[in-house]
């Protein structure tokens, strides 16, 4: 993945999509970090997950503080 | 600087005045902080007022609390009433002053502690070195040409240098544990959700933890006990009973199953990191080896989630004033704001799967010993380092052993080697070892740390004067 990833082109397109003005002088550093992230993404992609593997954050509709919780 | 425990005992016994101790500490900071650049603000008026309140309580026959008169300071991402919370940035300088102390600061105040100021850090906590371009690098008190570690580098340097016996920091990927190891002090990152983070400047909320630093286990325990308590304002806090540790420090390690981590934790570092683990393992009689499966993937997941959450958090300033960010962090935040959603969601699913696999380890063991940092403190400004025959960037790799642990919120306590030179640490520089437990088992970690301290294996090495 990382060898084919054109980080500078991606950075320009994604920045435009999210309304982030990207100064040309910042582009090399941004591309460097995107390539690093791509390498990390490849590591993550390498772990087999199934449809039953939910994401870590779990939404909670509401909480009640129990007695004795040190409040 | 005497310990927090001895300070509080002397105050309670009427043998010392908090006001006198505060003045001593303020004078010490004025005389010595320039060498390590730990403080970004000294709160002298506040310290004098808090110390006077402690002395007044004693005079009136009231108990000022378990940390009576104990000086401390906090990473400058904690709100201190009346002061603007910088979070290591110049961007925040223009914001209003905090209207209230952070929850943990209120806890320490209620325990009688005396706040001396705010401490240097990597900008917005995005770093492992505290080479802050705006406020200058914090310097390691053991060798001021070297990094203090980060992002809570000022917190570690202030304690290691003896300017305060206690400090507070934050740890998203290793920011308490890395500087603890490099500066040779004790630090705990509790279980995710244990201590309230309200009133602190978040970095990546999925992983943000807060915790204390100290030069001995009793002081770390005193602080940790004082910091516990439920807070409705932190959405990630788990409301559990207060589980104090100070009374358990003499309990010993009999019955505890302790093992050394292999795999990811047995490579990616220099010899001194693994020698330090062996010193601790020998002292504990730990001969078993376990593997925390998929730790490398957990680290990668934490890397991506951190980057994206940080980028999102700072998007308004990234859009309008990117050049006001520290060049050390700016491009990472910009890149983080652009990550594909698929990478993030995949990272969150891997995080959960990795947690499920890792927690099984604790069916077999109670404590896992890992290196805390891959090497001793590098020189300030060093970019690259050789590890396992490969030249790699020195800074991100400082978190190689801490990041997989905070990714899934396990409690971890760093103990410094009493004699790092005997373990082969270059120039005898400090290095620590990470003790990792199952969720909510901080008590076990404190028992082990105290046993190592009693055995003379763990201690904060003296600073060369």
Interface residues (C-beta under 8 A of the other chain):
Chain A: X10 X11 X14 X15 X18 X19 X20 X21 X22 X23 X26 X29 X30 X31 X32 X33 X34 X37 X40 X41 X43 X44 X45 X46 X47 X49 X53 X54 X55 X56 X57 X63 X65 X66 X68 X69 X70 X71
Chain B: X206 X228 X229 X230 X231 X232 X239 X240 X241 X242 X294 X296 X297 X300 X301 X303 X304 X307 X315 X318 X319 X322 X323 X330 X331 X332 X334 X335 X336 X337 X338 X339 X340 X343 X345 X346 X347 X348 X349 X350 X351 X352 X353 X354 X355
